[in-house]
Amino acid sequence: MTGLATKRCRPHGPGEAPYADAQARALLTQLEGWTLEDGRLVKTYRFRNFHETMAFLNAHAWISHREDHHADLEVGYDRCRVAYATHSIGGLSENDFICAAKSDALFRL
């Protein structure tokens, strides 16, 4: 588990600045397979079947609830696309990278 996956998300309020591109790219190096797309942190996970996809989705929802930080999710039979951004600040924050690392840890289970 990466250092990011052991951290907890914190609330961000209006007026807080989102990460600059250089800050986001520096944290991106701590994650595998994630990309920056249109100001969001994005990854598609692949599964063998619908059951595995739904198991991941449900466990992912529990992590999101626990961290109070929620991704945009697109689900298909054998895949789940996860996209993070911190809506309250209009861009990326450390919370997005923390939850991305937790998503990767979940996927490896």
C-alpha positions as CSV (number, residue, x, y, z in Angstrom):
1,M,0.0,0.0,0.0
2,T,1.3,3.4,-0.9
3,G,1.7,6.3,1.5
4,L,-1.3,7.9,-0.1
5,A,-3.5,4.9,0.6
6,T,-2.8,5.2,4.4
7,K,-4.0,8.9,4.6
8,R,-7.5,10.2,5.2
9,C,-9.3,12.8,3.2
10,R,-10.0,16.2,4.7
11,P,-12.8,18.7,4.0
12,H,-12.0,21.4,1.4
13,G,-14.0,24.6,1.4
14,P,-14.7,27.3,-1.2
15,G,-11.8,29.6,-1.7
16,E,-9.2,26.9,-1.4
17,A,-7.2,26.6,-4.6
18,P,-7.0,23.3,-6.5
19,Y,-3.6,21.8,-7.2
20,A,-1.6,23.4,-10.0
21,D,-0.7,21.1,-12.9
22,A,2.8,20.6,-11.5
23,Q,1.5,19.5,-8.1
24,A,-1.0,17.1,-9.7
25,R,1.7,15.6,-11.9
26,A,4.1,15.1,-9.0
27,L,1.5,13.1,-7.1
28,L,0.5,11.2,-10.2
29,T,3.9,9.6,-10.1
30,Q,2.8,7.8,-6.9
31,L,0.0,6.1,-8.8
32,E,0.0,3.4,-11.5
33,G,-2.2,3.6,-14.5
34,W,-4.0,6.9,-13.6
35,T,-4.1,9.8,-16.1
36,L,-5.1,13.4,-15.9
37,E,-8.0,14.2,-18.2
38,D,-9.8,17.5,-18.3
39,G,-8.8,18.4,-14.8
40,R,-9.8,15.0,-13.4
41,L,-7.8,12.0,-12.2
42,V,-9.0,9.0,-14.2
43,K,-8.5,5.2,-14.4
44,T,-10.5,2.3,-15.9
45,Y,-10.4,-1.0,-14.0
46,R,-11.0,-4.2,-16.0
47,F,-12.7,-7.3,-14.6
48,R,-13.5,-10.9,-15.7
49,N,-17.2,-10.5,-15.4
50,F,-20.2,-8.5,-14.1
51,H,-20.0,-10.0,-10.7
52,E,-16.4,-8.9,-10.1
53,T,-17.3,-5.4,-11.5
54,M,-20.2,-5.0,-9.1
55,A,-18.2,-6.3,-6.1
56,F,-15.5,-3.7,-6.8
57,L,-18.2,-1.0,-7.3
58,N,-19.9,-1.8,-4.0
59,A,-16.6,-1.9,-2.1
60,H,-15.6,1.3,-3.8
61,A,-18.8,3.0,-2.7
62,W,-18.1,2.0,0.9
63,I,-14.6,3.6,0.7
64,S,-16.1,6.7,-0.8
65,H,-18.6,7.0,2.0
66,R,-16.0,6.4,4.7
67,E,-13.7,9.1,3.2
68,D,-16.6,11.4,2.3
69,H,-15.1,11.9,-1.1
70,H,-16.9,10.6,-4.1
71,A,-15.8,9.7,-7.7
72,D,-17.8,9.9,-10.9
73,L,-18.2,6.3,-12.0
74,E,-19.1,4.7,-15.3
75,V,-19.8,1.0,-15.1
76,G,-20.0,-1.7,-17.8
77,Y,-20.1,-5.5,-17.8
78,D,-16.4,-5.9,-17.3
79,R,-15.1,-2.5,-16.4
80,C,-15.4,0.5,-14.1
81,R,-14.1,3.9,-15.0
82,V,-13.3,6.0,-12.0
83,A,-12.8,9.8,-12.2
84,Y,-11.9,12.0,-9.3
85,A,-12.0,15.8,-8.8
86,T,-12.7,17.8,-5.7
87,H,-16.0,19.5,-6.7
88,S,-15.9,22.0,-3.7
89,I,-12.7,23.6,-5.0
90,G,-13.2,23.0,-8.8
91,G,-10.2,20.9,-9.4
92,L,-7.8,18.4,-7.9
93,S,-6.8,18.0,-4.3
94,E,-4.8,15.5,-2.3
95,N,-8.2,13.8,-1.5
96,D,-8.4,12.7,-5.1
97,F,-5.0,11.0,-5.0
98,I,-5.7,9.4,-1.6
99,C,-8.9,7.9,-2.9
100,A,-7.2,6.8,-6.2
101,A,-4.6,5.0,-4.1
102,K,-7.3,3.4,-2.0
103,S,-9.1,2.3,-5.2
104,D,-5.9,0.6,-6.4
105,A,-5.5,-1.1,-3.0
106,L,-9.0,-2.4,-3.3
107,F,-8.5,-3.7,-6.8
108,R,-5.4,-5.7,-5.7
109,L,-7.4,-7.6,-3.1
